Amino acid sequence: MTVSCVRPMLLTDLAAVLAIEAQANPVPWQASDFRVFLRPPYPSENPDAGVDAGSPQAYGSGDPRHTLSGQMGWVWADPEVQGFACVVGAADEAELQAIAVARDHWSRGVASALMETLCAWARRNGLRTLHLEVREGNARAREFYARWGFAQAGRRPKYYRDNAEAALLLVKSL
Ligand SMILES: CC(C)(COP(=O)(O)OP(=O)(O)OC[C@H]1O[C@@H](n2cnc3c(N)ncnc32)[C@H](O)[C@@H]1OP(=O)(O)O)[C@@H](O)C(=O)NCCC(=O)NCCS
């Protein structure tokens, strides 16, 4: 699965993203949760326009050393959307807030392509660490993150309200 299928998440991707999220997450995000990660559709004559909408220039001085605070969403699409990821950047840290792949596309490298893209974006924007929370019982996601070099940085007991499951806090150096 190639990273060339990864592009910024557009308003027009929302229905497909919500369908994947509903399958993937026991407490799925709603449309309003994705709002800050969506970009307007690109003009058809310039498909690359807006690719850097998540760069520091979108948030302030344009100086990469300036504090970054922004959101970025991506989808993997060929052209149907089969996966997505959402990241928030603040100061020199990035937080992976959501990543999911349509179940019939698991084990094909879709999440890996998204991860490669978002790490490259974070590094380009001067972010040094990537953080996330994962359910302790989500063995598949934990294996995926371990393969990507994440290490456990903490554990929050009874963190998830739906089943009182613990959250593991993972971090990866960029
Ligand atoms: C966790 C999740 C995002 C992983 O997505 P994925 O697209 O299946 O992940 P990848 O394919 O990149 O990597 C996982 C597997 O594919 C294999 N793989 C990677 N690149 C590959 C390629 N080019 N061709 C074939 N297989 C490949 C990996 O070795 C790995 O193998 P395994 O499935 O046998 O363990 C997905 O299972 C998911 O959406 N889960 C539900 C949502 C979720 O839990 N999100 C995380 C919340 S914190």
The ligand as a MOL file (V3000), in Angstrom:
LIG
                    3D

  0  0  0     0  0            999 V3000
M  V30 BEGIN CTAB
M  V30 COUNTS 48 50 0 0 0
M  V30 BEGIN ATOM
M  V30 1 C -5.1010 -0.8040 14.1040 0
M  V30 2 C -5.4460 -0.5570 12.6260 0
M  V30 3 C -5.5410 0.9630 12.3920 0
M  V30 4 C -4.3100 -1.1420 11.7460 0
M  V30 5 O -4.6490 -0.8900 10.3850 0
M  V30 6 P -4.0280 -1.7600 9.1760 0
M  V30 7 O -4.2420 -0.9640 7.9440 0
M  V30 8 O -4.5530 -3.1340 9.2290 0
M  V30 9 O -2.4780 -1.7460 9.5830 0
M  V30 10 P -1.2930 -2.1520 8.5620 0
M  V30 11 O -1.8190 -3.0440 7.4880 0
M  V30 12 O -0.5450 -0.9340 8.1830 0
M  V30 13 O -0.3390 -2.9570 9.4970 0
M  V30 14 C -0.8370 -4.1010 10.1160 0
M  V30 15 C -0.5210 -5.3940 9.3190 0
M  V30 16 O -0.3320 -5.2770 7.9170 0
M  V30 17 C 0.9770 -5.7860 7.5120 0
M  V30 18 N 1.3840 -4.9600 6.3840 0
M  V30 19 C 1.9580 -3.7440 6.4260 0
M  V30 20 N 2.2020 -3.3190 5.1610 0
M  V30 21 C 1.7320 -4.2780 4.3130 0
M  V30 22 C 1.6690 -4.4050 2.8960 0
M  V30 23 N 2.1780 -3.4580 2.0870 0
M  V30 24 N 1.0850 -5.5120 2.3760 0
M  V30 25 C 0.5850 -6.4520 3.1950 0
M  V30 26 N 0.6340 -6.3830 4.5360 0
M  V30 27 C 1.2100 -5.3170 5.0820 0
M  V30 28 C 1.7730 -5.6300 8.7630 0
M  V30 29 O 2.8890 -6.4600 8.8340 0
M  V30 30 C 0.7340 -6.0390 9.7690 0
M  V30 31 O 0.5440 -7.4170 9.7030 0
M  V30 32 P -0.5570 -8.2150 10.5300 0
M  V30 33 O -1.9320 -7.6720 10.1750 0
M  V30 34 O -0.4060 -9.6220 10.0950 0
M  V30 35 O -0.2540 -8.0040 11.9910 0
M  V30 36 C -6.7650 -1.2630 12.2230 0
M  V30 37 O -6.7480 -2.5980 12.6890 0
M  V30 38 C -8.0190 -0.5730 12.7530 0
M  V30 39 O -8.6100 0.2770 12.0930 0
M  V30 40 N -8.4800 -0.9520 13.9750 0
M  V30 41 C -9.7020 -0.3690 14.5580 0
M  V30 42 C -9.4730 1.0540 14.9800 0
M  V30 43 C -8.3940 1.1780 16.0080 0
M  V30 44 O -8.2500 0.3250 16.8840 0
M  V30 45 N -7.6280 2.2780 15.9280 0
M  V30 46 C -6.5990 2.5860 16.8930 0
M  V30 47 C -7.2070 3.3000 18.0540 0
M  V30 48 S -5.9680 3.8190 19.2300 0
M  V30 END ATOM
M  V30 BEGIN BOND
M  V30 1 1 1 2
M  V30 2 1 2 3
M  V30 3 1 2 4
M  V30 4 1 2 36
M  V30 5 1 4 5
M  V30 6 1 5 6
M  V30 7 2 6 7
M  V30 8 1 6 8
M  V30 9 1 6 9
M  V30 10 1 9 10
M  V30 11 2 10 11
M  V30 12 1 10 12
M  V30 13 1 10 13
M  V30 14 1 13 14
M  V30 15 1 14 15
M  V30 16 1 15 16
M  V30 17 1 15 30
M  V30 18 1 16 17
M  V30 19 1 17 18
M  V30 20 1 17 28
M  V30 21 1 18 19
M  V30 22 1 18 27
M  V30 23 2 19 20
M  V30 24 1 20 21
M  V30 25 1 21 22
M  V30 26 2 21 27
M  V30 27 1 22 23
M  V30 28 2 22 24
M  V30 29 1 24 25
M  V30 30 2 25 26
M  V30 31 1 26 27
M  V30 32 1 28 29
M  V30 33 1 28 30
M  V30 34 1 30 31
M  V30 35 1 31 32
M  V30 36 2 32 33
M  V30 37 1 32 34
M  V30 38 1 32 35
M  V30 39 1 36 37
M  V30 40 1 36 38
M  V30 41 2 38 39
M  V30 42 1 38 40
M  V30 43 1 40 41
M  V30 44 1 41 42
M  V30 45 1 42 43
M  V30 46 2 43 44
M  V30 47 1 43 45
M  V30 48 1 45 46
M  V30 49 1 46 47
M  V30 50 1 47 48
M  V30 END BOND
M  V30 END CTAB
M  END
